Amino acid sequence: MRWMMQRPLQSGSGIVEAAKGKHMSIELDKEVRKEAIASIERYFRENMEERIGNIAAGALLGFFIEEIGPAIYNQAVAEVQERLQAKVMDLDIELHEEPFRYWRKHDAPRGR
């Protein structure tokens, strides 16, 4: 199953097609798609007055992925960016080295 998504990306994202303004194509793994369709069929069996067939469940899955998928994707990307930015900001603290330590080390009183 494929769905297309258009999303403006920042430079350096590594997704060439999307960076050029083309749609991004995402394909669900066969097992994931199969499980999602089975879940939709079960949901209809247990919560709706009508059952839904395999083909209709697949079409509904495709609709939701195309319609709502980009919003979920964009939120996930924003959350990952936020987490990465926080980690990058911590690098200065974790990796900071004090400069000009040579003379401080040599000027320290020596135990004689």
C-alpha positions as CSV (number, residue, x, y, z in Angstrom):
1,M,0.0,0.0,0.0
2,R,1.4,3.4,-0.9
3,W,0.4,6.9,0.1
4,M,1.7,10.2,-1.0
5,M,2.5,13.0,1.3
6,Q,3.7,16.5,0.7
7,R,5.7,18.2,3.5
8,P,8.3,21.0,3.3
9,L,11.6,19.7,4.7
10,Q,14.5,21.6,6.0
11,S,17.7,21.4,4.1
12,G,19.9,18.4,5.0
13,S,17.0,16.1,5.7
14,G,18.3,13.5,3.4
15,I,15.0,13.0,1.6
16,V,15.9,14.2,-1.9
17,E,12.5,13.8,-3.5
18,A,10.6,15.7,-0.7
19,A,13.3,18.4,-0.6
20,K,12.7,19.0,-4.3
21,G,9.0,19.6,-3.6
22,K,7.9,16.1,-4.8
23,H,5.6,13.9,-2.7
24,M,7.0,11.4,-0.3
25,S,5.9,7.8,-0.9
26,I,5.6,5.6,2.2
27,E,4.9,1.9,1.8
28,L,3.6,-0.2,4.7
29,D,5.2,-3.5,5.3
30,K,2.9,-6.4,4.2
31,E,2.7,-7.8,7.7
32,V,1.9,-4.3,9.2
33,R,-0.8,-3.7,6.6
34,K,-2.3,-7.2,7.1
35,E,-2.5,-6.7,10.9
36,A,-4.0,-3.2,10.5
37,I,-6.7,-4.5,8.2
38,A,-7.5,-7.3,10.7
39,S,-7.7,-4.8,13.5
40,I,-10.1,-2.6,11.5
41,E,-12.2,-5.7,10.7
42,R,-12.3,-6.6,14.4
43,Y,-13.1,-3.1,15.4
44,F,-16.2,-3.1,13.1
45,R,-17.2,-6.6,14.4
46,E,-17.1,-5.5,18.1
47,N,-18.1,-1.8,17.9
48,M,-20.3,-1.2,14.8
49,E,-23.6,-2.5,13.7
50,E,-22.1,-3.7,10.4
51,R,-19.2,-5.8,9.6
52,I,-16.6,-4.6,7.1
53,G,-14.9,-6.8,4.5
54,N,-11.2,-7.2,3.9
55,I,-11.2,-5.0,0.7
56,A,-13.3,-2.3,2.4
57,A,-11.0,-2.4,5.5
58,G,-8.0,-2.0,3.2
59,A,-9.6,1.0,1.5
60,L,-10.5,2.6,4.8
61,L,-6.9,2.0,6.0
62,G,-5.6,3.7,2.9
63,F,-7.9,6.7,3.4
64,F,-6.8,7.2,7.0
65,I,-3.2,6.9,6.1
66,E,-3.5,9.4,3.3
67,E,-5.8,11.8,5.3
68,I,-4.5,11.6,8.8
69,G,-1.0,10.1,8.3
70,P,0.7,13.3,7.3
71,A,-0.5,15.0,10.6
72,I,0.9,12.1,12.7
73,Y,4.1,12.1,10.7
74,N,4.6,15.8,11.0
75,Q,4.1,15.7,14.7
76,A,6.5,12.8,15.1
77,V,9.1,14.6,13.1
78,A,8.6,17.8,15.2
79,E,9.0,15.8,18.4
80,V,12.2,14.1,17.2
81,Q,13.6,17.4,16.1
82,E,12.9,18.9,19.6
83,R,14.6,15.9,21.3
84,L,17.6,16.1,19.0
85,Q,18.0,19.8,19.5
86,A,17.9,19.3,23.3
87,K,20.6,16.6,23.0
88,V,22.7,18.9,20.8
89,M,22.4,21.7,23.3
90,D,23.7,19.3,26.0
91,L,26.8,18.5,24.0
92,D,28.4,21.8,25.0
93,I,28.0,20.9,28.7
94,E,29.0,17.2,28.3
95,L,32.0,17.8,26.0
96,H,33.2,21.2,27.1
97,E,37.0,21.4,27.9
98,E,38.4,24.3,29.8
99,P,41.1,26.1,27.8
100,F,44.4,27.5,29.1
101,R,45.0,24.8,31.8
102,Y,48.7,24.3,31.2
103,W,49.9,27.2,33.5
104,R,47.2,26.5,36.1
105,K,48.5,23.0,36.4
106,H,52.2,24.1,36.5
107,D,51.6,27.1,38.9
108,A,49.8,24.9,41.4
109,P,51.7,24.5,44.7
110,R,53.8,21.4,44.6
111,G,54.0,19.1,47.6
112,R,57.7,19.1,48.4
